[in-house]
Amino acid sequence: MKAKFVPFGAALSVVLGTVFFAYAETSNPVQIFVRPSVSCKASPDNPITGQTITWTATVAPPGDTSVYSFLWSGTDGLSGNVGVATKTYATTGQKSAQVKVTPKIAVPIGVDLSKTATCPPINVGEPPKPDLTASLSISGLAPTGNPNEYYVGIATLQGFVH
């Protein structure tokens, strides 16, 4: 694990893994800053065009998410600034998202406690095509047995054959 040393007033600060802490050579208390662990995902699992997709960020340690700021970015203009971003896609294909989470605390200059997560991509498909339906309407007189008389009708087919 690499350590990053950052000046912090008269003391020396160290960033080690996901925990940032400041070591003071005086009797002052040590300040500890935790870089959050962040993950994200989309739902539903098999979305279609025209359906609202919800991208959700999960932050650890868990707790009050109001102590973090969120910045979403992604495919087709996805954006947001809270823990959940929504998007309705008009086109099919693979969609992706990233979220940057930053604790809302004062930290020494030069220390960045933000963490960016890339969500697993989703594939947006086409909505299912409607089944084939048919209707027939007939107008005219009842048959009299005369071979010169006939029915007039209109047939309509709608939908798709799968």
C-alpha positions in Angstrom: 0.0 0.0 0.0 1.5 3.4 -1.0 1.4 6.3 1.4 1.1 9.9 0.2 2.6 12.6 2.5 0.9 16.0 2.4 1.9 19.1 4.4 -0.8 19.9 7.0 0.1 23.1 8.9 3.1 22.3 11.2 2.3 18.6 11.1 2.6 15.9 8.4 -0.4 14.2 6.9 -0.5 10.8 5.4 -3.0 9.2 2.9 -2.8 5.4 3.3 -5.3 3.4 1.3 -8.8 4.7 1.8 -8.1 6.4 5.1 -6.5 9.8 5.3 -5.1 10.8 8.7 -3.1 13.6 10.1 -0.3 13.1 12.5 0.6 16.0 14.8 3.8 16.2 16.7 2.2 18.1 19.5 -0.4 17.0 22.0 -3.2 18.1 19.7 -5.7 15.3 18.7 -5.1 13.4 15.5 -7.6 14.2 12.7 -8.9 11.2 10.8 -10.6 11.6 7.4 -12.2 8.6 5.7 -12.4 8.3 1.9 -15.8 6.7 1.2 -16.1 3.4 -0.6 -18.6 3.8 -3.5 -20.5 1.4 -5.7 -23.4 1.9 -8.1 -25.9 0.0 -10.2 -28.9 0.5 -12.5 -32.4 -0.9 -12.3 -34.4 -2.5 -13.8 -32.1 -5.2 -15.1 -33.6 -5.5 -18.6 -34.8 -2.0 -19.5 -36.4 -0.9 -22.8 -36.5 2.4 -24.6 -39.0 4.8 -23.0 -38.7 3.2 -19.6 -37.2 5.2 -16.6 -33.8 3.8 -15.4 -32.8 4.4 -11.9 -29.0 4.6 -11.2 -28.3 4.3 -7.4 -25.0 5.0 -5.6 -24.2 3.1 -2.4 -21.7 4.6 0.0 -19.8 2.9 2.8 -19.5 3.5 5.6 -23.3 3.6 5.5 -25.2 6.3 7.2 -26.6 9.7 6.4 -26.0 10.4 2.7 -26.6 14.1 3.2 -22.9 14.4 4.4 -21.8 13.6 0.8 -22.1 15.4 -2.5 -22.8 13.4 -5.6 -22.0 14.1 -9.2 -23.4 11.8 -11.9 -22.3 11.6 -15.6 -23.0 9.0 -18.3 -24.4 8.0 -21.6 -26.9 10.2 -23.5 -26.6 13.1 -21.0 -27.1 11.3 -17.7 -26.5 13.8 -14.9 -27.5 14.4 -11.3 -26.3 15.7 -7.9 -28.0 13.4 -5.4 -27.5 9.7 -4.5 -30.0 8.5 -7.2 -30.1 9.6 -10.8 -32.9 8.8 -13.3 -32.9 8.7 -17.1 -35.3 7.7 -19.8 -33.4 6.5 -22.8 -34.9 7.0 -26.3 -32.3 4.8 -28.1 -31.3 1.2 -27.7 -27.8 0.0 -26.8 -25.3 -0.1 -24.0 -25.6 2.7 -21.4 -23.1 3.6 -18.8 -22.8 5.8 -15.7 -20.2 7.1 -13.2 -20.8 8.8 -9.9 -18.2 10.9 -8.0 -18.9 11.1 -4.2 -17.2 13.7 -2.0 -17.6 14.0 1.8 -18.9 17.4 2.8 -16.1 18.1 5.3 -13.2 20.6 5.5 -9.9 18.9 4.6 -6.4 20.3 4.2 -5.5 21.9 0.9 -4.3 19.3 -1.6 -6.2 16.4 0.0 -9.0 15.0 -2.2 -11.3 12.5 -0.4 -13.6 12.1 -3.4 -14.2 8.6 -4.9 -15.5 7.8 -8.3 -17.3 4.6 -9.1 -18.2 3.2 -12.6 -21.4 1.4 -12.7 -21.8 -1.9 -14.6 -23.3 -1.0 -18.0 -26.8 -1.9 -19.0 -28.3 -2.8 -22.4 -31.5 -0.9 -23.3 -33.6 -2.9 -25.7 -36.6 -2.3 -27.9 -40.1 -2.6 -26.4 -41.8 -5.9 -27.4 -43.8 -5.7 -30.6 -47.6 -6.2 -30.3 -49.1 -9.5 -31.4 -50.9 -9.7 -34.8 -54.6 -8.9 -34.6 -57.2 -8.9 -37.3 -60.7 -7.5 -37.6 -63.3 -7.7 -40.3 -66.4 -5.7 -40.8 -69.0 -6.5 -43.4 -71.8 -4.4 -44.7 -74.5 -5.1 -47.2 -77.8 -7.0 -47.6 -78.3 -10.6 -46.5 -77.8 -13.0 -49.4 -80.9 -13.7 -51.5 -79.5 -16.5 -53.5 -78.9 -14.2 -56.4 -75.4 -14.8 -57.8 -75.0 -11.1 -58.6 -75.4 -10.0 -54.9 -72.3 -10.0 -52.7 -71.1 -8.7 -49.4 -68.8 -5.7 -49.0 -66.2 -6.0 -46.3 -63.0 -4.3 -45.0 -60.3 -6.4 -43.3 -57.6 -4.8 -41.1 -54.4 -6.4 -39.9 -52.3 -4.8 -37.1 -49.2 -5.8 -35.3 -46.3 -8.2 -36.1 -45.8 -11.9 -36.5 -43.1 -13.0 -34.1 
